[in-house]
Amino acid sequence: MNIAYLILAHCDPKQLHNEVSELLKSGDVFIHINKKNDIEPFYSELAEYKDNSRVQFVNNRVVVNWGGYSILQATFSTLKQCLNNKLYDRIVLLTGLDFPVKNSTFIKDFFIKNQNIEFLTSDVVTGRCGILKHYAYFDNKFWFRYLRIIPGLKCFSFLAIKDDYVTYKKKKYNIYGITPKWALTGSNAQKLLIFFEDDNQVNNYFKSTYAPDDYYVATVIRIIGISENNICNDSLFYEKSDTANVGVTILNVNDFKHIFDSKQLFARKFDSTKSSSLLEKLNSEILN
């Protein structure tokens, strides 16, 4: 079972180091550092892997903006370098603030037992969402960024309401929403990359959609013909929501029991300082 981990990172080099060190026990690692950020601290922190071909920093880096199409460009740039390296049985997308919470033997055995299953937590959103989920958003467009901050024009985005479906080769497809993490078989990840690199209507739709990483992969997997019988909605990622701030809480040692009892393979999100005691406990009681 050859596993590759794609990591999108932008902060906390030490936590990235923690993550890479553990992931290497079960697979190869490909790291994209947001081009907005200085890559030198990451190079320095992971210097021990400089000559290790199993740890690669992505050469074609992308300036990633929150909610923009650029996050898909970064993801597929990472996937392309991964697939240029060799073919993998399983490819897993993570961020630099994630961490495995099962040991390498468990992770490998899990993917061997589920070798034909695509793991992406997703559901149909066509017909269920308001326009807020599909309003126009133009990533990395100078004029758009500044137009949106002008008083009275902040709602400009809503002047171009988008269809609640995508069209490909004259056929309409539902849009699927996803927690933007996935673990795909290598063969279908390769098909996904080929589709992304094609100049098609689906890409054009998502180029001007807010948070396209929430929708693109789950939608395209269906377009390229993957059977629902081979798609699993069970999340492989443990996380704790911060209801007050509408986000994800940084995990600490008090979360250990919940993580230990969970069925997930990975968890988010970790901080090299705030999560240090939890990481020590995970290493001593689960991972080793």
C-alpha positions as CSV (number, residue, x, y, z in Angstrom):
1,M,0.0,0.0,0.0
2,N,1.7,3.1,-1.3
3,I,0.3,6.2,0.4
4,A,1.0,9.9,-0.4
5,Y,0.1,12.8,1.8
6,L,-0.5,16.2,0.3
7,I,-0.1,19.0,2.9
8,L,-1.2,22.6,2.3
9,A,0.6,24.8,4.9
10,H,1.1,28.4,5.6
11,C,2.1,28.7,9.3
12,D,3.7,27.0,12.3
13,P,6.7,25.2,10.8
14,K,7.3,23.3,14.0
15,Q,3.8,21.7,13.9
16,L,4.4,20.9,10.2
17,H,7.6,19.1,11.3
18,N,5.7,17.1,13.9
19,E,3.1,16.1,11.3
20,V,5.7,15.1,8.6
21,S,7.7,13.0,11.0
22,E,4.7,10.9,11.9
23,L,3.2,10.7,8.4
24,L,6.5,9.4,7.0
25,K,6.0,6.2,8.9
26,S,3.1,5.3,6.5
27,G,3.7,7.3,3.3
28,D,5.4,10.0,1.3
29,V,4.8,13.7,1.9
30,F,4.4,16.6,-0.5
31,I,4.2,20.0,1.0
32,H,2.8,23.2,-0.6
33,I,3.7,26.4,1.3
34,N,1.4,29.4,0.5
35,K,3.4,31.7,-1.8
36,K,2.3,34.6,0.5
37,N,4.6,33.2,3.2
38,D,8.4,33.0,3.4
39,I,9.4,29.4,2.8
40,E,12.8,29.6,4.5
41,P,11.5,28.9,8.1
42,F,9.9,25.7,6.7
43,Y,13.0,24.7,4.9
44,S,15.0,25.3,8.1
45,E,12.6,23.4,10.4
46,L,12.6,20.4,8.1
47,A,16.2,20.5,7.2
48,E,16.8,16.9,8.2
49,Y,14.7,15.9,5.2
50,K,16.5,18.0,2.7
51,D,18.0,15.0,0.9
52,N,15.0,12.7,1.6
53,S,13.1,12.1,-1.7
54,R,10.1,11.0,0.4
55,V,9.6,14.6,1.6
56,Q,9.1,17.1,-1.2
57,F,8.3,20.8,-1.1
58,V,6.1,21.8,-4.1
59,N,8.0,23.7,-6.7
60,N,5.0,25.4,-8.3
61,R,3.7,27.4,-5.4
62,V,0.5,29.5,-5.5
63,V,-0.6,32.6,-3.7
64,V,-3.6,31.2,-1.8
65,N,-6.4,33.5,-0.7
66,W,-9.1,32.4,1.8
67,G,-12.2,31.4,-0.1
68,G,-10.6,31.7,-3.5
69,Y,-10.0,29.4,-6.5
70,S,-6.3,29.6,-5.7
71,I,-6.7,26.9,-3.0
72,L,-7.7,24.5,-5.7
73,Q,-4.7,25.6,-7.8
74,A,-2.4,24.9,-4.8
75,T,-4.1,21.5,-4.2
76,F,-3.7,20.4,-7.8
77,S,-0.2,21.7,-8.1
78,T,0.7,19.5,-5.1
79,L,-1.2,16.5,-6.6
80,K,0.6,17.0,-9.9
81,Q,4.1,16.9,-8.3
82,C,3.0,13.8,-6.3
83,L,1.8,11.9,-9.4
84,N,4.9,12.9,-11.3
85,N,6.9,11.2,-8.6
86,K,5.1,7.8,-8.9
87,L,1.7,6.2,-8.8
88,Y,0.2,5.8,-5.4
89,D,-2.6,3.5,-4.1
90,R,-4.0,6.2,-1.8
91,I,-3.6,10.0,-1.7
92,V,-4.7,12.0,1.3
93,L,-5.2,15.8,1.5
94,L,-4.3,17.5,4.8
95,T,-3.3,20.9,6.1
96,G,-0.2,21.8,8.1
97,L,-2.2,21.9,11.3
98,D,-3.4,18.3,11.1
99,F,-1.9,15.2,12.7
100,P,-2.5,11.4,12.5
101,V,-4.2,10.0,15.6
102,K,-3.8,6.3,14.6
103,N,-0.5,4.6,14.2
104,S,1.0,3.8,10.8
105,T,0.1,0.1,10.9
106,F,-3.5,0.9,11.6
107,I,-3.6,3.5,8.8
108,K,-2.1,1.2,6.2
109,D,-4.4,-1.7,7.2
110,F,-7.4,0.6,7.0
111,F,-6.7,1.7,3.5
112,I,-5.9,-1.9,2.4
113,K,-9.3,-3.0,3.7
114,N,-11.0,-0.1,1.9
115,Q,-8.8,0.0,-1.2
116,N,-11.6,0.8,-3.6
117,I,-13.4,3.4,-1.5
118,E,-13.2,7.2,-2.0
119,F,-13.4,9.0,1.3
120,L,-14.9,12.4,1.1
121,T,-17.6,13.7,3.4
122,S,-20.1,15.2,1.0
123,D,-23.7,15.7,0.2
124,V,-25.9,17.4,-2.4
125,V,-26.2,21.1,-1.9
126,T,-28.1,21.9,-5.1
127,G,-31.5,23.0,-4.1
128,R,-30.6,23.3,-0.5
129,C,-28.5,26.4,-0.2
130,G,-29.3,30.1,-0.4
131,I,-27.5,32.3,-2.8
132,L,-24.8,33.0,-0.2
133,K,-23.2,29.7,-1.1
134,H,-22.9,30.5,-4.7
135,Y,-22.3,34.2,-5.1
136,A,-19.6,35.4,-7.5
137,Y,-16.1,35.7,-6.1
138,F,-13.1,36.6,-8.2
139,D,-9.9,35.4,-6.6
140,N,-6.7,37.3,-7.2
141,K,-8.4,39.9,-9.3
142,F,-7.0,43.3,-8.3
143,W,-10.1,45.2,-9.2
144,F,-12.4,42.9,-7.3
145,R,-10.5,43.0,-4.1
146,Y,-10.6,46.7,-3.9
147,L,-14.1,47.2,-5.3
148,R,-15.5,45.1,-2.4
149,I,-14.1,47.4,0.3
150,I,-15.8,50.5,-1.2
151,P,-18.7,51.6,1.1
152,G,-22.0,50.8,-0.6
153,L,-20.5,48.3,-3.0
154,K,-19.6,45.5,-0.6
155,C,-22.6,43.5,-1.9
156,F,-21.3,43.7,-5.4
157,S,-20.8,40.0,-5.3
158,F,-24.5,39.4,-5.3
159,L,-25.1,41.1,-8.6
160,A,-23.9,38.0,-10.3
161,I,-25.9,35.1,-8.7
162,K,-24.7,31.8,-10.0
163,D,-26.6,28.7,-11.1
164,D,-27.3,26.1,-8.4
165,Y,-25.8,23.4,-10.6
166,V,-22.9,22.9,-13.0
167,T,-23.0,22.1,-16.7
168,Y,-20.5,19.7,-18.4
169,K,-20.9,18.6,-22.0
170,K,-24.4,20.0,-22.1
171,K,-25.5,18.0,-19.1
172,K,-26.5,19.4,-15.7
173,Y,-24.9,18.1,-12.5
174,N,-25.7,18.6,-8.9
175,I,-23.2,20.5,-6.8
176,Y,-21.9,18.5,-3.8
177,G,-20.6,20.1,-0.6
178,I,-17.7,18.6,1.2
179,T,-15.5,19.1,4.3
180,P,-12.5,20.1,2.2
181,K,-10.4,17.0,3.2
182,W,-10.3,13.8,1.3
183,A,-8.6,10.5,0.8
184,L,-8.9,9.2,-2.7
185,T,-7.6,6.2,-4.5
186,G,-4.5,7.0,-6.7
187,S,-6.3,6.1,-9.9
188,N,-9.2,8.4,-9.3
189,A,-7.0,11.2,-8.0
190,Q,-5.2,11.0,-11.4
191,K,-8.5,11.3,-13.2
192,L,-9.3,14.3,-11.1
193,L,-6.1,16.0,-12.0
194,I,-6.6,15.3,-15.7
195,F,-10.1,16.9,-15.4
196,F,-8.8,19.9,-13.5
197,E,-6.1,20.6,-16.1
198,D,-8.7,20.6,-18.9
199,D,-10.2,24.0,-19.8
200,N,-13.9,23.1,-19.1
201,Q,-17.2,24.6,-18.0
202,V,-16.9,23.1,-14.5
203,N,-13.6,24.9,-13.9
204,N,-14.9,28.1,-15.2
205,Y,-17.9,27.9,-12.8
206,F,-15.7,27.4,-9.8
207,K,-13.1,30.0,-10.8
208,S,-15.7,32.6,-9.7
209,T,-17.3,30.8,-6.8
210,Y,-16.6,31.5,-3.1
211,A,-14.8,28.6,-1.3
212,P,-14.7,26.3,-4.3
213,D,-12.6,23.7,-2.4
214,D,-15.8,23.0,-0.5
215,Y,-17.5,21.8,-3.7
216,Y,-15.1,21.0,-6.5
217,V,-13.7,17.6,-5.7
218,A,-17.0,16.1,-4.4
219,T,-18.8,17.4,-7.5
220,V,-16.2,16.3,-10.1
221,I,-15.9,12.8,-8.6
222,R,-19.5,12.3,-9.7
223,I,-19.0,13.9,-13.1
224,I,-16.2,11.6,-14.0
225,G,-18.5,8.6,-13.2
226,I,-17.4,7.3,-9.7
227,S,-20.3,5.2,-8.3
228,E,-21.9,6.3,-5.1
229,N,-21.3,2.7,-3.9
230,N,-17.6,3.6,-3.9
231,I,-17.9,6.9,-2.0
232,C,-17.9,6.9,1.8
233,N,-19.3,9.9,3.7
234,D,-17.6,8.8,7.0
235,S,-15.1,11.5,8.0
236,L,-11.5,10.4,8.5
237,F,-10.8,13.7,10.4
238,Y,-11.6,14.4,14.1
239,E,-12.3,18.0,14.9
240,K,-14.0,20.1,17.5
241,S,-16.1,23.0,16.4
242,D,-15.8,26.5,18.0
243,T,-19.5,27.5,17.9
244,A,-18.7,31.0,19.2
245,N,-16.2,31.8,16.4
246,V,-17.7,29.5,13.7
247,G,-14.4,27.6,13.3
248,V,-12.4,24.7,14.5
249,T,-10.9,24.7,18.1
250,I,-7.2,24.1,18.6
251,L,-7.0,20.7,20.3
252,N,-5.3,20.2,23.7
253,V,-4.6,17.4,26.2
254,N,-8.2,17.6,27.5
255,D,-9.3,16.3,24.1
256,F,-7.3,13.1,24.3
257,K,-10.0,10.8,25.5
258,H,-12.4,11.9,22.7
259,I,-9.7,11.4,20.1
260,F,-8.7,8.0,21.6
261,D,-12.3,6.8,21.5
262,S,-12.9,8.1,18.0
263,K,-12.7,6.1,14.8
264,Q,-10.9,8.8,12.8
265,L,-7.4,8.5,11.4
266,F,-6.4,12.2,11.6
267,A,-7.4,15.2,13.6
268,R,-7.3,19.0,13.3
269,K,-6.3,21.4,14.4
270,F,-3.0,21.4,16.3
271,D,-0.7,24.1,17.5
272,S,3.0,23.3,18.3
273,T,2.7,25.2,21.6
274,K,-0.9,24.9,22.7
275,S,-1.1,21.2,21.7
276,S,2.3,20.1,22.9
277,S,1.0,18.0,25.8
278,L,-1.6,16.4,23.6
279,L,1.1,15.5,21.0
280,E,3.2,13.9,23.7
281,K,0.3,11.9,25.0
282,L,-0.6,10.8,21.5
283,N,2.9,9.7,20.8
284,S,3.3,7.8,24.0
285,E,-0.1,6.1,24.1
286,I,-1.3,5.6,20.5
287,L,1.4,6.2,17.9
288,N,4.3,4.3,19.4
